Amino acid sequence: MRERDGVTTAGCEPLALPGVRGIAPYQTGKPIAELARETGIAEADIVKLASNENPLGMSPSAIAAAAAALGELARYPDGAGFDLKAALSAKFGLTLAHIVLGNGSNDVLDIVGRVFLGPGTSAVYSQHAFAVYGLVCQAVGAERIEVPARDYGHDLAAMRAAIRPDTRVVWIANPNNPTGTLLAPEDVREFVFSLPEHVVAVLDEAYTEYLEPAQRGDSLAWIRQHPRLLVTRTFAKIHGLAGLRVGFGAGDPALIDLCNRVRQPFNVNSIALAAAVAALGDEDFVARSAAANREGMAQMRAGLDALGVPYIPSFANFLAVEVGDAAVVNAGLLKNGVIVRPVAGYGMPRHLRVSIGLPHENQHFLDVLATLLGKA
Ligand SMILES: *Cc1c(COP(=O)(O)O)cnc(C)c1O
């Protein structure tokens, strides 16, 4: 209740859907400019390893394509995303009808929620899994079934057992964020194909390009054999287009058709569409990014090993590092111009998630951490 001019008026909070009232907003990485304002540290001296962004930036051809698209911004984007879908189809052996585009792959996850979830339904996902799965459920009033993790990874047998008659969606993140854990492709395939017919599987592969070929399942071929499997991918991670917001889902045409019914007609902007086509074509940039990540990961692991600081072995472009009281260590890192991601909200109050950066950024993090832990 709020008082204005002697009249008491009720606010909106009680009017919101119960699920929405229960939402704790997604924690994003602190922007560099914000830490600079707070600490007085120059932006150039701040190291941000908080959002799993590509430290190499984006492909030069994607930058050129984005710049070329600026001249056409008075027009709406192509709502069908024809050029990008055509490029994705050619690359992955799909048809346009197998693809839905999203304003980031988060948009696709949200679309799935609006197609299949609502009051009276439930969705299954793992403890420590990507936070957006739970948020999507809450926003539409679906029940969340969070299955205890095994060694920080998905326990597929327990997730299978947790499925109820009202379950409509099972979310699988492979590799998972923020733990970096990976499931074997044959286990994922067996799990997906074992699901009952009232369940849609969403396989979130935001980090798949960082894997070695043998670690990767042929998930985009599985969608031809499974009408209730949606594979999601993003341009935000290895392609370096996080700020543009573009991702996609691939699945059976009937599933994609449902997704297209609820998505915003112009959900992906023109610059993102153009840049994504160029990024997809720059295989050299992707290979260089994967190689840089491998080297940075080795550097980070060696540094942590030398300090005796444990971490969860990761298959992505970040590490969940077990630092003890993560809130205290995080405050110390911030004071020294290092931004990482606290993951207490994921039930991991002793870990910090640290993205793999450039060699000097990784070293700066390791040096500050050593000092904070009294090991310098
Ligand atoms: C980063 C990430 C995404 C990608 O989100 P965008 O909306 O494409 O930026 C999706 N899933 C997981 C698990 C992620 O970590």
The ligand as a Gaussian input file, in Angstrom:
#p B3LYP/6-31G(d) Opt

LIG

0 1
 C       25.132000     -18.621000     -22.323000
 C       24.128000     -19.711000     -22.339000
 C       23.085000     -19.693000     -23.240000
 C       23.028000     -18.662000     -24.310000
 O       22.237000     -17.637000     -24.063000
 P       22.000000     -16.536000     -25.195000
 O       20.629000     -16.117000     -24.896000
 O       22.122000     -17.208000     -26.522000
 O       23.022000     -15.491000     -24.973000
 C       22.175000     -20.735000     -23.241000
 N       22.319000     -21.761000     -22.394000
 C       23.341000     -21.828000     -21.533000
 C       23.485000     -23.024000     -20.668000
 C       24.260000     -20.795000     -21.477000
 O       25.254000     -20.842000     -20.600000

